[in-house]
Amino acid sequence: MTKTRAAEIVDRLERVYPEAQCSLVYEKPYELLISVRLSAQCTDARVNIVTKELFKRFPTLERFANADVSEVEKIVMPCGLFRTKAKSIVELSKMLLEKFGGRVPDTMEELLQLPGVGRKTANLILGDVYKQPAVVTDTHCIRICGRLGLSEGKDPPKVEKQLREVLPMERASDFCHRLVNFGRDTCTARSPKCRGCPLADLCEYNNKSRG
């Protein structure tokens, strides 16, 4: 029943949000990798403002690999955790060139070798760049799927494992993008708009609130 309900949830969100797109702005795969690294504890809107300057200043992967970390720090400072993020950006750029020939890897195992890259980032790359089945367990995904009853807990790897068992995986990556929009519009962290929600009758949180 959970798989059937999950498929219906996926169908409905697809109708509400026909376009499933990453909200981060990028042109090259490594730019998405860097943008996702910057998005930790930062809004996508702010990241897009910062990367506009960052990608102009460092227009190639080689420029990033040879960059002065302190200069990168100054540009990415508005994203928070700027020292850690700047260091990992330069280091992952070097590794991409030295170990992967300048190409962003297309396997989970290889992506996780890159500095600052965890499963959430790796799944986003695999889904968006390489169109592989992927589940991006960001804060929206964890919150909403927990409320819907598709997953339990807040540990990203555990939630990812649970969702892989119930979601139609060929549509999972787009579903996760739709969850971001749905989380901003309706299923907000505080005071979710359950009345009028397109998923209300399928939602365990709503049913418990009413009952």
LINGI-V891389 format. One record per pair of residues at least 24 apart in sequence whose ideal C-beta (glycine too) atoms are under 10 Angstrom apart, sorted by the first residue. I is the first residue (numbers start at 1). J is the second residue. D is the distance in Angstrom with one decimal. If there is no record, write none. Layout:
BEGIN
{{I;J;D} {I;J;D}}
END
This chain:
BEGIN
{{1;166;9.9} {2;148;9.9} {2;149;7.7} {2;150;6.9} {2;151;9.9} {2;162;9.5} {2;165;8.4} {2;166;4.9} {2;167;9.8} {3;150;9.8} {3;165;8.2} {3;166;5.2} {3;167;8.2} {3;168;8.1} {4;166;9.4} {5;148;8.1} {5;149;7.8} {5;150;7.7} {5;166;8.2} {5;199;9.9} {5;202;5.7} {5;203;9.8} {5;204;9.7} {6;145;9.0} {6;148;8.4} {6;149;9.6} {6;150;5.7} {6;151;10.0} {6;163;8.2} {6;165;9.4} {6;166;4.4} {6;167;5.4} {6;168;7.3} {6;172;9.6} {6;175;9.0} {6;202;9.2} {7;166;8.8} {7;167;8.2} {7;168;5.6} {7;171;8.7} {8;199;8.8} {8;201;9.6} {8;202;6.3} {9;144;9.4} {9;145;9.0} {9;148;6.3} {9;149;9.8} {9;150;7.3} {9;166;9.7} {9;167;8.9} {9;175;8.2} {9;178;9.8} {9;179;9.7} {9;182;9.9} {9;198;9.3} {9;199;5.9} {9;202;5.7} {9;203;8.7} {10;167;6.8} {10;168;6.1} {10;171;5.5} {10;172;8.1} {10;174;8.5} {10;175;5.1} {10;178;8.3} {11;168;9.4} {11;171;9.1} {11;175;9.9} {12;178;9.6} {12;182;9.7} {12;197;9.9} {12;198;5.2} {12;199;6.1} {12;201;9.9} {12;202;7.8} {13;144;9.7} {13;171;9.9} {13;174;9.0} {13;175;6.6} {13;177;9.6} {13;178;4.4} {13;179;7.3} {13;181;8.4} {13;182;6.0} {13;198;7.5} {13;199;7.5} {14;171;7.6} {14;174;7.5} {14;175;7.9} {14;178;6.9} {15;198;7.9} {16;178;7.5} {16;181;8.2} {16;182;7.2} {16;185;8.7} {16;186;8.8} {16;197;10.0} {16;198;5.5} {16;199;9.0} {17;174;9.0} {17;175;9.7} {17;177;8.0} {17;178;4.5} {17;179;9.3} {17;180;9.3} {17;181;5.1} {17;182;7.0} {17;185;8.9} {18;178;9.3} {19;174;9.3} {19;177;8.8} {19;178;9.0} {19;181;9.1} {20;127;10.0} {20;128;9.9} {20;171;8.9} {20;173;7.9} {20;174;3.6} {20;175;7.5} {20;176;8.5} {20;177;4.3} {20;178;5.4} {20;179;9.7} {20;180;9.5} {20;181;8.6} {21;128;8.9} {21;174;8.9} {21;177;6.2} {21;178;9.6} {21;180;9.7} {21;181;9.2} {22;124;7.2} {22;127;8.9} {22;128;5.5} {22;129;9.9} {22;136;9.3} {22;173;9.6} {22;176;9.6} {22;177;6.1} {22;180;8.6} {23;47;9.0} {23;48;7.8} {23;177;7.9} {23;180;6.5} {23;181;8.3} {23;184;9.3} {24;48;6.5} {24;51;7.8} {24;124;8.7} {24;128;9.0} {25;49;9.6} {25;51;6.8} {25;52;7.6} {25;55;9.1} {26;51;7.4} {26;55;8.0} {26;128;9.1} {26;129;9.6} {27;55;7.9} {28;55;8.6} {28;59;9.8} {28;60;9.1} {28;61;8.0} {28;104;8.6} {28;129;9.6} {29;61;9.8} {29;96;9.5} {29;103;7.9} {29;104;4.1} {29;105;9.7} {29;106;9.4} {29;125;7.0} {29;128;8.7} {29;129;4.8} {29;130;8.7} {30;60;9.3} {30;61;5.4} {30;64;7.8} {30;89;9.8} {30;92;8.3} {30;93;7.2} {30;96;6.2} {30;97;9.8} {30;100;10.0} {30;102;8.1} {30;103;8.7} {30;104;5.5} {30;125;9.6} {30;129;9.7} {31;55;5.9} {31;58;9.9} {31;61;9.2} {31;64;9.6} {31;104;9.6} {32;104;8.1} {32;121;9.1} {32;124;7.3} {32;125;6.5} {32;128;6.5} {32;129;6.6} {33;61;9.9} {33;89;8.9} {33;92;6.8} {33;93;9.1} {33;96;8.1} {33;104;5.9} {33;105;9.8} {33;111;8.4} {33;114;7.4} {33;116;9.2} {33;117;7.2} {33;121;7.0} {33;122;9.4} {33;124;8.8} {33;125;6.2} {33;129;8.8} {34;58;9.1} {34;61;9.6} {34;64;7.5} {34;72;9.8} {34;76;9.2} {34;85;9.0} {34;88;9.3} {34;89;5.5} {34;92;7.8} {34;93;8.0} {34;116;9.5} {35;79;9.8} {35;121;9.7} {35;124;9.5} {36;116;9.3} {36;117;8.3} {36;118;9.6} {36;120;7.7} {36;121;4.6} {36;122;9.3} {36;123;9.9} {36;124;5.6} {36;125;7.6} {36;128;9.5} {36;136;9.2} {36;138;9.6} {37;76;9.2} {37;79;9.1} {37;81;9.8} {37;84;9.4} {37;85;5.9} {37;86;9.7} {37;88;6.1} {37;89;6.1} {37;92;7.4} {37;114;9.2} {37;115;8.9} {37;116;5.1} {37;117;7.3} {37;118;9.7} {37;121;6.7} {38;75;10.0} {38;76;5.9} {38;78;9.4} {38;79;4.6} {38;80;8.9} {38;81;9.0} {38;82;9.0} {38;85;5.8} {38;86;9.4} {38;88;9.9} {38;89;7.9} {38;116;9.8} {39;79;7.7} {39;85;9.7} {39;120;9.5} {39;121;8.8} {39;124;9.5} {39;138;8.6} {40;79;8.2} {40;80;8.1} {40;81;6.6} {40;84;8.9} {40;85;7.3} {40;116;8.4} {40;118;9.1} {40;120;8.9} {40;121;8.8} {40;138;9.9} {41;79;8.3} {41;80;5.6} {41;81;6.4} {41;85;9.8} {41;139;9.7} {42;76;9.3} {42;78;8.0} {42;79;4.4} {42;80;5.4} {42;81;8.1} {42;82;10.0} {42;85;9.0} {43;79;9.1} {44;180;8.1} {46;78;6.1} {46;79;6.3} {46;80;8.9} {47;76;9.0} {47;78;9.1} {47;79;6.1} {49;78;7.4} {49;79;9.4} {50;75;6.5} {50;76;5.8} {50;77;8.5} {50;78;5.6} {50;79;5.6} {50;82;9.7} {51;75;9.0} {51;76;8.7} {51;79;9.1} {53;78;9.9} {54;79;9.6} {54;86;9.9} {54;89;8.6} {58;89;9.0} {58;90;9.5} {58;93;8.5} {60;93;9.4} {60;102;9.3} {61;92;9.7} {61;93;5.5} {61;94;9.3} {61;96;6.1} {61;97;6.2} {61;102;5.7} {61;103;9.6} {61;104;9.4} {62;93;8.1} {62;94;9.8} {62;97;6.8} {62;102;8.1} {63;93;8.5} {64;89;6.4} {64;90;6.4} {64;91;9.9} {64;92;8.5} {64;93;3.8} {64;94;8.4} {64;96;8.8} {64;97;9.1} {65;89;9.7} {65;90;6.8} {65;91;8.8} {65;92;9.0} {65;93;4.1} {65;94;4.5} {65;95;8.7} {65;96;7.7} {65;97;5.4} {65;98;8.3} {65;102;9.4} {66;90;8.5} {66;93;8.5} {66;94;8.5} {66;97;9.7} {67;93;7.7} {67;94;9.8} {84;115;9.7} {84;116;7.5} {85;116;7.2} {87;115;7.7} {87;116;8.2} {88;114;8.2} {88;115;4.3} {88;116;3.2} {88;117;8.1} {89;115;8.4} {89;116;7.5} {90;115;8.7} {91;115;4.2} {91;116;7.7} {92;116;6.2} {92;117;6.8} {104;129;6.5} {104;130;8.7} {105;129;10.0} {105;130;9.3} {106;130;4.7} {106;132;7.4} {107;132;9.0} {108;132;9.0} {108;134;9.0} {118;156;7.8} {118;157;9.0} {119;156;6.5} {119;157;6.0} {119;160;6.5} {120;156;6.0} {120;157;9.3} {120;160;8.3} {120;176;9.8} {123;156;9.6} {123;160;7.3} {123;172;9.1} {123;173;7.7} {123;176;8.1} {124;173;8.2} {124;176;8.2} {124;177;9.2} {126;173;7.9} {127;172;7.6} {127;173;3.1} {127;174;8.0} {127;175;9.9} {127;176;7.4} {127;177;8.5} {128;173;6.9} {128;174;9.6} {128;176;9.9} {128;177;8.4} {130;173;9.9} {131;170;9.7} {131;173;7.7} {132;169;9.4} {132;170;9.9} {132;172;10.0} {132;173;7.8} {133;164;8.1} {133;167;8.9} {133;168;9.3} {133;169;3.9} {133;170;6.2} {133;171;8.8} {133;172;5.8} {133;173;7.0} {134;160;9.2} {134;164;9.5} {134;169;8.3} {134;172;6.3} {134;173;4.5} {134;174;9.8} {134;176;7.6} {135;159;8.2} {135;160;4.8} {135;161;8.8} {135;162;9.3} {135;163;4.9} {135;164;5.8} {135;167;6.9} {135;169;7.9} {135;172;5.2} {135;173;7.6} {135;175;8.4} {135;176;6.3} {136;160;8.4} {136;163;9.9} {136;172;8.6} {136;173;7.1} {136;175;9.4} {136;176;4.2} {136;177;7.9} {136;179;8.6} {136;180;8.9} {137;161;9.5} {137;162;9.5} {137;163;7.3} {137;176;8.0} {137;179;10.0} {138;176;7.4} {138;179;8.1} {138;180;7.2} {138;183;8.9} {139;179;9.9} {139;180;9.3} {139;183;7.9} {139;189;7.8} {140;176;8.2} {140;177;9.7} {140;178;9.6} {140;179;4.9} {140;180;4.9} {140;181;8.7} {140;182;7.5} {140;183;3.5} {140;184;7.7} {140;187;7.9} {140;188;9.6} {140;189;8.8} {141;175;8.8} {141;176;5.5} {141;177;9.8} {141;179;5.1} {141;180;8.1} {141;183;8.2} {142;179;9.5} {143;179;8.8} {143;183;6.7} {143;187;7.2} {143;188;9.0} {143;189;6.3} {143;192;9.1} {143;205;9.8} {144;176;9.9} {144;178;9.9} {144;179;5.3} {144;180;9.4} {144;182;6.6} {144;183;5.7} {144;186;9.2} {144;187;4.9} {144;188;9.9} {144;189;9.9} {144;192;8.9} {144;199;8.7} {144;203;9.1} {144;205;9.2} {145;175;9.6} {145;176;9.5} {145;179;7.6} {146;204;8.9} {146;205;8.0} {147;187;6.6} {147;192;7.3} {147;194;9.4} {147;199;9.1} {147;203;6.1} {147;204;6.9} {147;205;3.7} {147;206;7.9} {147;208;9.5} {147;209;9.8} {148;179;9.8} {148;187;8.6} {148;199;6.7} {148;202;6.7} {148;203;5.3} {148;204;6.4} {148;205;7.2} {148;206;9.0} {149;202;8.4} {149;203;7.3} {149;204;3.5} {149;205;7.7} {149;207;8.8} {149;208;9.5} {150;202;9.6} {150;203;9.9} {150;204;8.9}}
END
